[in-house]
Amino acid sequence: DVLWMLYHSSLHFDELAHHLLFIAVTHYVLWGRYFARPFAWLSVTELSTPFLNCRWFLAATGSKGRAYDTCSLLFASAFLATRALGYGMGLVDLWLARDLW
């Protein structure tokens, strides 16, 4: 996403900061195993991204047919499952594991 934003000059500071922060945290977690549990929950929410990219590609190429509808449905389902349910389950899990803090 960062490379896409840079290539197309659609650079917005908030989006760039979001992506760079996520990349930095990824490397920090992998290097030292800090915040591994909450980061795992945050990473799960990215499962909807491939469907969003598929949907965007089909829309940008004017291919709004059955494949577009399928990608849209998969994106909406994955987004709701990971963002609504996943974040909720993650918060409960983190609270139950508060002795690890």
Summary of the structure (lengths in Angstrom):
residues: 101
radius of gyration: 16.5
end to end distance: 32.3
largest distance: 52.1
contacts: 237
relative contact order: 0.10
helix: 84%
strand: 0%
